[in-house]
Amino acid sequence: MAKSTQYACDHCKALRGDANHWFCLLISNFNLSVWTWNAGVNQPGVLHLCGEECLHAEISSAIAAGQGQQVFRQRPAADQVISERGEAA
């Protein structure tokens, strides 16, 4: 059986589908990095976000948490749902 990885949005918990336009967000000490879905999705600490609304909400939270401080809050790596499905022989 082959394993496929299915990602859940770190903001609203929606599951990623084939037609979704997802974003990745990395919050580090003094930076916010945003990129569209690509091979960098498995970097440690990356948030997986299902669209602009969830991306904006997470950026807003990071900025608000960083007001008056030198560091943004950091979140653990995204939860991943692993599912198994058989492949045709």
N, C-alpha and C positions, 0 to 999 in steps of 0.2 A: 504494500500500500504506500502510496505517495503521500507526503504531508504537505499541506499548503498553509501558509500563514495568513491569517485574517486580522487586520488592524482595526482597533476601535478608536474613535476620536477621544482625545484626552480631555476635551471640554464637555461634550454632550453625550459621549459614549456610543454614537452612531457607528455602525459597522461600515467599513470601506467596501464600495462596490466598484465594478469595472468602469463605470461612466462618471464617477465622482472626480472632482477637481480638488485634490487635497493639497495641504501645505505642511511643511516641516518648520518648526520653530525651535531654536536653540537659545536658551537663556544662560548667559555666563556672567561673570562678575561685573563687567562694564559694558556688555554688548548684548544686543538682540540680533540674531541672524535668522532670516526667513528665506526659504526657497520652495519651489514647487516640488511635487513628489518626484523622487528619482532614487538613484542607488544609495544616497546618503541617509535613507530612512532608518537604518539600523545603528546609527551613531549613538553612543551612550548619552543619555539625558535629552534626546530629541523628543519634542512633543509632536504628535501626529494630530492634525486638525482638519476637519471635514469640509471647511469652506471659509469664506471671508468673515462671516459673522463670528465663528468660533476663534479664528485667528485674531480678529480685532479685540475680542473679549480677553484673550490671554495676554495680548500685548498691553492692553489697558491695565490689567491686574498687575503685570510685571512693573509697569511704570509707577503705578500707585504704591506698590510695595517698596519701591526704591526711592520714594520721595524722602529727602532728608537723610538718606543713607548712601553709602558708596557701593552697595551690592544689591542686585535684584534677588528676589526669592528664587530658589531653584527647586525644580520638581524632579522626582525620580523618572526613570525611563518609562515609556508608555507600556501599559498592559497589552499583551498580545493574546489573542484567542487562537489556539492551534486546533485545526480540525483535520481529520483524516478522511480521505475518500479514495476509493479504489480506482485504479486506472484499467481501462480495457486491455485485455491481454492480446 
